[in-house]
Amino acid sequence: MNIVVLVKQVPDSGSERSLSPDDNTVDRGSANNVINEMDEYAIEEALKIQEAHGGEVTVLTVGPQHASDSIRKALSMGPDKAVHVVDDALHGSCALATSKVLAAAIGRLSPDLVISGAESTDGRVQVIPHMIAERLGIAALTGARKVTIDGATLTVERQTDEGYEVVTAATPAVISVWDTINEPRYPSFKGIMAAKKKPVETLTLADLGISADEVGLAGASSAVVEAGKRPPRQGGTKVSDEGDGGVKLVEFLASEKFV
């Protein structure tokens, strides 16, 4: 089975993150950049499917040159090769433009299965898998907590707030996964060394037949107009119970619109 895993390099959610003052895009140059956490679960699921059914796993990334660090980290977990779409014109691209670039790159690889994380920690829009499936004209089985494959048929337990739904589709298809689906493996020393020799193909927009005016900040369908730092935390309100503590508590909750 030919599997493509979508991997995105994002600023570490555990460190300070900021926007560039020039255009209000994420300041990735000064951030501690890592693989999007949910994508590690996608990589693991792809490797588990490969181990059970054979085939090849390709990592696909759209991002700046330094995203190659995350590509090598992904390859050290076990995938066979990678494709990196890098072009200065991509800076500031919205989800619509990003999905167009990803779909074009996926089309060159002709996979049976595309797997991604359910969301990225920097965008959290959860729409890229759906958009890619629509552009490619294939099924989207999103929010998976379990994937079962029987020949060309996929069965997914789709996680919901109420429990889960069981959905099926035929390959090729796009699957997005939550962190409930597996436990990602740690790269071994052997895997880290092997990753240095695995092939990474670099593509530009021209290679994909996409013009610069179809992507980037100028043509984006959404933009950050204004941003500010989160205000510092204020001291709490202390309520002294002198027989009327319950009343004071309710009055406070009402003032904060909790009741």
C-alpha positions as CSV (number, residue, x, y, z in Angstrom):
1,M,0.0,0.0,0.0
2,N,1.3,3.4,-1.0
3,I,0.8,5.8,1.9
4,V,1.5,9.6,2.1
5,V,1.7,11.2,5.5
6,L,1.2,14.9,5.8
7,V,3.6,16.5,8.2
8,K,3.7,20.2,9.2
9,Q,6.4,22.0,11.1
10,V,4.9,24.3,13.8
11,P,6.2,26.5,16.6
12,D,6.4,24.5,19.8
13,S,3.1,25.0,21.7
14,G,5.0,24.7,25.0
15,S,7.2,27.8,24.2
16,E,6.5,31.5,23.6
17,R,4.9,32.1,20.2
18,S,4.4,35.3,18.4
19,L,3.3,36.9,15.1
20,S,5.6,38.9,12.8
21,P,4.9,42.6,13.2
22,D,5.2,43.1,9.4
23,D,2.3,41.0,8.2
24,N,0.8,39.2,11.3
25,T,1.9,35.8,10.1
26,V,3.4,33.3,12.5
27,D,7.0,34.2,13.3
28,R,8.6,30.9,12.6
29,G,12.1,32.2,12.3
30,S,12.5,32.9,16.0
31,A,10.4,30.0,17.2
32,N,11.4,26.6,18.5
33,N,9.9,24.6,15.6
34,V,8.8,21.0,15.9
35,I,6.7,18.4,14.1
36,N,3.0,19.1,14.7
37,E,2.1,16.8,17.6
38,M,-0.9,15.2,15.9
39,D,1.1,14.4,12.8
40,E,3.3,12.0,14.9
41,Y,0.2,9.9,15.4
42,A,-0.4,10.0,11.7
43,I,3.1,8.8,11.0
44,E,2.7,6.0,13.5
45,E,-0.5,4.9,12.0
46,A,1.0,4.8,8.5
47,L,3.9,2.7,9.8
48,K,1.5,0.3,11.5
49,I,-0.5,-0.1,8.3
50,Q,2.8,-0.6,6.3
51,E,3.9,-3.3,8.8
52,A,0.6,-5.1,8.4
53,H,0.0,-4.7,4.6
54,G,3.4,-3.8,3.1
55,G,4.1,-0.9,0.8
56,E,5.8,2.4,1.1
57,V,5.4,5.5,3.4
58,T,6.2,9.0,2.0
59,V,6.3,12.1,4.2
60,L,4.9,15.2,2.5
61,T,5.6,18.7,3.9
62,V,4.9,22.2,2.6
63,G,7.0,24.8,4.4
64,P,10.2,26.9,4.4
65,Q,13.7,25.5,4.1
66,H,14.1,24.9,7.8
67,A,11.1,22.5,7.8
68,S,13.7,20.0,6.5
69,D,14.6,19.5,10.2
70,S,11.2,18.1,10.9
71,I,11.3,16.0,7.7
72,R,14.4,14.2,9.0
73,K,12.8,13.7,12.4
74,A,9.8,12.2,10.7
75,L,12.0,9.9,8.6
76,S,13.8,8.8,11.7
77,M,10.6,7.2,12.9
78,G,10.6,4.9,9.9
79,P,9.0,6.3,6.7
80,D,10.9,5.5,3.5
81,K,11.2,8.9,1.8
82,A,9.9,12.5,1.8
83,V,8.8,15.3,-0.5
84,H,9.3,18.9,0.5
85,V,7.4,21.6,-1.3
86,V,9.4,24.9,-0.6
87,D,8.9,28.2,-2.4
88,D,9.2,31.8,-1.1
89,A,5.8,32.6,-2.7
90,L,4.1,30.2,-0.3
91,H,4.6,32.6,2.7
92,G,1.3,33.5,4.2
93,S,-0.8,31.0,2.3
94,C,-4.3,30.3,3.6
95,A,-5.8,26.8,4.1
96,L,-7.4,27.0,0.6
97,A,-4.1,27.7,-1.1
98,T,-2.2,25.2,1.1
99,S,-4.7,22.4,0.2
100,K,-4.2,23.2,-3.5
101,V,-0.5,22.8,-3.2
102,L,-0.8,19.6,-1.1
103,A,-3.3,18.1,-3.5
104,A,-1.0,18.8,-6.5
105,A,1.9,17.1,-4.8
106,I,-0.2,14.2,-3.7
107,G,-1.4,13.8,-7.3
108,R,2.2,13.2,-8.4
109,L,2.6,10.4,-5.8
110,S,-0.7,8.5,-6.6
111,P,-1.1,7.1,-3.1
112,D,-3.7,4.6,-1.9
113,L,-4.0,6.4,1.4
114,V,-3.3,9.9,2.7
115,I,-3.0,10.2,6.5
116,S,-2.8,13.5,8.5
117,G,-3.3,14.7,12.0
118,A,-6.8,16.0,12.7
119,E,-5.5,19.5,13.3
120,S,-2.3,21.6,13.6
121,T,-1.4,23.4,16.8
122,D,-0.8,26.7,15.1
123,G,-3.9,26.9,12.9
124,R,-6.4,24.4,14.5
125,V,-8.9,24.8,11.6
126,Q,-9.3,21.1,10.9
127,V,-10.2,21.6,7.3
128,I,-7.1,20.6,5.3
129,P,-8.0,16.9,5.0
130,H,-11.5,17.7,3.8
131,M,-10.2,20.2,1.3
132,I,-7.6,17.8,-0.1
133,A,-10.2,15.0,-0.5
134,E,-12.5,17.4,-2.3
135,R,-9.7,18.5,-4.7
136,L,-8.7,14.9,-5.4
137,G,-12.3,13.7,-5.7
138,I,-11.8,10.9,-3.1
139,A,-13.4,10.1,0.3
140,A,-12.4,11.8,3.6
141,L,-12.6,9.8,6.7
142,T,-11.7,12.3,9.4
143,G,-11.2,12.3,13.2
144,A,-10.3,8.6,13.3
145,R,-9.5,6.8,16.6
146,K,-9.2,3.4,14.9
147,V,-8.5,2.3,11.3
148,T,-9.1,-1.2,9.9
149,I,-8.1,-2.2,6.3
150,D,-9.6,-5.1,4.4
151,G,-8.3,-5.2,0.9
152,A,-9.3,-1.9,-0.7
153,T,-11.9,-1.2,2.0
154,L,-11.3,1.2,4.9
155,T,-13.3,1.1,8.1
156,V,-12.8,4.0,10.5
157,E,-14.1,4.7,14.0
158,R,-14.7,8.4,13.8
159,Q,-14.4,10.1,17.2
160,T,-17.2,12.4,18.2
161,D,-18.3,14.3,21.4
162,E,-21.0,11.7,21.9
163,G,-18.9,8.6,21.2
164,Y,-17.9,7.4,17.8
165,E,-19.3,6.7,14.3
166,V,-18.3,3.8,12.0
167,V,-17.7,4.9,8.4
168,T,-16.3,3.0,5.4
169,A,-14.8,3.9,2.1
170,A,-12.8,2.5,-0.7
171,T,-9.2,3.5,-1.4
172,P,-7.9,5.9,-2.4
173,A,-9.0,8.0,0.6
174,V,-7.8,10.7,3.0
175,I,-7.8,9.9,6.8
176,S,-7.1,12.3,9.7
177,V,-6.4,10.9,13.1
178,W,-6.7,12.0,16.7
179,D,-4.2,11.3,19.5
180,T,-6.4,8.5,20.8
181,I,-5.5,6.2,17.9
182,N,-2.0,5.0,18.9
183,E,1.2,5.8,20.8
184,P,3.9,7.1,18.5
185,R,7.3,5.3,18.6
186,Y,10.5,7.0,19.6
187,P,13.2,7.2,16.9
188,S,16.0,4.8,17.5
189,F,19.6,5.6,17.0
190,K,19.6,3.4,14.0
191,G,16.5,5.2,12.7
192,I,18.2,8.6,13.2
193,M,21.3,7.6,11.3
194,A,19.2,5.9,8.5
195,A,17.1,9.1,8.1
196,K,20.2,11.0,6.9
197,K,20.4,8.8,3.8
198,K,16.7,8.6,2.9
199,P,15.7,10.5,-0.3
200,V,14.0,13.8,0.1
201,E,12.6,15.3,-3.1
202,T,12.3,19.1,-3.2
203,L,9.5,20.7,-5.3
204,T,8.7,24.2,-6.2
205,L,5.4,25.8,-7.3
206,A,6.6,25.6,-10.9
207,D,7.1,21.9,-10.5
208,L,3.5,21.5,-9.5
209,G,2.1,23.8,-12.2
210,I,0.9,26.4,-9.7
211,S,1.5,30.1,-10.2
212,A,2.7,32.4,-7.4
213,D,-0.5,34.5,-7.6
214,E,-2.6,31.5,-6.6
215,V,-0.9,31.3,-3.2
216,G,0.7,33.5,-0.6
217,L,-0.4,36.3,1.7
218,A,-1.7,38.6,-1.1
219,G,-4.2,36.0,-2.4
220,A,-5.2,34.5,0.9
221,S,-8.9,34.1,1.7
222,S,-8.3,35.0,5.4
223,A,-5.9,37.2,7.3
224,V,-5.1,38.3,10.8
225,V,-6.0,42.0,10.9
226,E,-4.8,42.8,14.4
227,A,-3.2,40.9,17.3
228,G,-2.1,41.6,20.8
229,K,-0.4,39.8,23.6
230,R,-2.6,38.1,26.2
231,P,-3.1,40.4,29.2
232,P,-1.2,39.3,32.4
233,R,-3.2,37.3,34.9
234,Q,-4.8,39.3,37.6
235,G,-5.1,38.4,41.3
236,G,-8.2,36.4,42.2
237,T,-11.1,37.6,44.4
238,K,-11.0,36.4,48.0
239,V,-14.3,35.8,49.7
240,S,-14.4,35.8,53.4
241,D,-17.3,33.7,54.7
242,E,-19.0,35.5,57.5
243,G,-22.2,33.6,57.1
244,D,-23.0,35.1,53.7
245,G,-20.2,33.3,51.7
246,G,-22.7,31.5,49.6
247,V,-24.4,34.7,48.6
248,K,-21.1,36.4,47.8
249,L,-20.0,33.4,45.7
250,V,-23.2,33.5,43.6
251,E,-23.0,37.2,43.2
252,F,-19.4,36.8,41.9
253,L,-20.4,34.0,39.5
254,A,-23.3,36.1,38.2
255,S,-21.0,39.1,37.6
256,E,-18.8,36.9,35.5
257,K,-21.9,35.5,33.7
258,F,-21.3,31.9,34.9
259,V,-24.8,31.7,36.3
